[in-house]
């Protein structure tokens, strides 16, 4: 197997991956998510000009939806206040036992 290298970006790039939606190579360039459409003609790989997909990523760990139209970006929590829970979930086992303990039948 022969490995061939093709230059895609003049500005560098990190963490490349292939889009599942079609002929597109996606990578990070600084704080931007870039995408390059490509085609294969015989033994030739033809890359188009890179396009900005997301201008300010603000996070790490990026993935595209299977249709290639949306992206998910894992972003860090900015401040300790932002980490506070807005909602609380309580799971109650043996609901009827707890109900009888709190409100016994006939007020006993």
N, C-alpha and C positions, 0 to 999 in steps of 0.2 A: 504494500500500500504506500503510495506516494503522498506526502503531506505538502500542501501548498499554502502559503500565507498571502493574504490580501489585506492591504491597508484600507480601513474603513473611515478612520477619523484622523484629522490633522491636529486635533486638540487633546488627544488621549482618551481614555475611557477605562472603566472598570466593570466587573461583574456582568459580562455579556451573557445573554440567553436568547434562544430562538422563540419567537412568538408561535403559539399553537394555532393562531388564526390564519396563518398564511405565510408568505415569503417575506419575513421581516426579522431582522436582528435588532435586539433591544439591549441597551447598555446605559450605565451611569456615566455622566461627564460632569464632574464637580457636583453641584446641587441640582442637576437637570437629568431627566430621563430622556434619552435619545432613541430614535428608531430609524433604521435604514432598510428600505425595501430593496429586494434583490431578485434577480432571475438567474436561471442556469440555462445556458445555451450550449449544448454539446458538452465539451469539457471545460467551458468557460463559466466563471462566476462573475456576474455583472452587478455591482452595487450602485444604487442611486445615491444622491446627496443625503446626508443625515438630516433628520427633522427633529425639532424639539417636541416631545410628547407631553412632558410636564416641566414647567420652568423652575419651580421651587419645590423640590421634593420634601425637605424638612424632616427626613427620616431615613430609616434603613430598611432592609428586607422588603423588596418590591416584587410583586407578581402581577401578571395581567390576567384578566378574566379570559375564559376560553374563546370568547368572541373577539378578543383583542381591543375592545372599545373602552374598557374600564380598567383601572389599576387599583391595587390595594397597596398602601404604604404604611409600614409599621413606624409610628412616630413616638419618640420618648415623651414622658410626662415633663412638662416645663417647670412646674413648681410643686412643692409638697401639698399646697392647697388643692391643686388639680387632682391629686390622688385620692381625695376624700370621696367616699361612696355617696352617691345621690339617692340610692335606693337600698333597702335592706330586705332580704328574703329570709323568712322563717319557715322551716320545715317542721311540721308537728306530727309526730308518730303517735299512734293510739289516741286519735282525736276524741273518740267517745269517752274513754277513760278520763281524759283531761277535762272534757266538758262536764262530766258527772262530778268531778272533784271541785270545779269552779262554781257550778250551779247544780247542786244536788236536786233530785226530783222532790217535788212537794216542799221545797224550801228548807229541807232538813240539814 
